[in-house]
Amino acid sequence: MAHKAFLEGGPADLATQVVLIDTPGQDLKIRHRGGYEHYRETPRREDTAEGTLRVYEWWERTEIAE
């Protein structure tokens, strides 16, 4: 069963703040502009149009080696 998460922080041009996740509690890695944006779960929740979602906070970016 897929769950949803609310993304906080990171690049302003990221397409969405709500993403599907497979396993709550695991770090998220989202491909964006030649790299990955990394998010970690927080204990907070955010009320959204899609319900109350877990908040994942941005913590780093890594580049994709070419």
C-alpha positions in Angstrom: 0.0 0.0 0.0 1.4 3.4 -1.0 1.4 6.3 1.4 1.9 10.0 0.8 4.3 12.4 2.4 4.6 16.2 2.6 8.0 17.6 1.5 9.3 20.6 3.4 12.4 22.6 2.2 14.6 21.8 -0.8 14.5 23.5 -4.2 11.7 26.0 -4.9 11.2 24.5 -8.4 10.5 21.0 -7.2 7.3 19.9 -9.0 5.3 19.0 -5.9 5.2 19.0 -2.1 3.2 15.8 -1.9 4.8 12.5 -3.1 4.0 8.8 -2.9 6.2 6.7 -0.6 6.4 2.9 -0.2 7.7 2.6 3.3 7.1 5.3 5.9 10.1 6.1 8.0 12.7 5.5 5.3 14.7 8.5 3.9 13.4 9.7 0.5 15.6 10.3 -2.5 14.0 12.4 -5.3 15.7 12.8 -8.7 15.8 16.5 -9.6 17.9 18.6 -12.0 20.9 16.2 -12.4 21.0 15.1 -8.8 19.0 13.8 -5.9 17.2 15.8 -3.2 17.2 13.9 0.1 14.4 14.1 2.7 14.1 12.6 6.2 10.9 11.9 8.2 10.1 14.2 11.1 7.6 13.6 13.9 5.4 16.4 12.5 2.3 16.1 10.4 0.8 18.6 7.9 -2.9 19.1 7.0 -3.2 19.2 3.2 -5.9 18.9 0.6 -5.0 15.2 0.5 -5.3 14.6 4.3 -2.9 14.8 7.2 0.5 13.7 5.9 3.9 12.9 7.4 6.3 15.7 7.0 9.7 14.9 5.4 12.3 17.6 5.7 15.0 18.3 3.1 18.5 17.7 4.4 20.9 17.4 1.5 21.5 17.3 -2.3 23.8 14.9 -4.1 24.9 15.1 -7.7 24.6 12.2 -10.2 28.0 11.2 -11.4 28.2 11.3 -15.2 
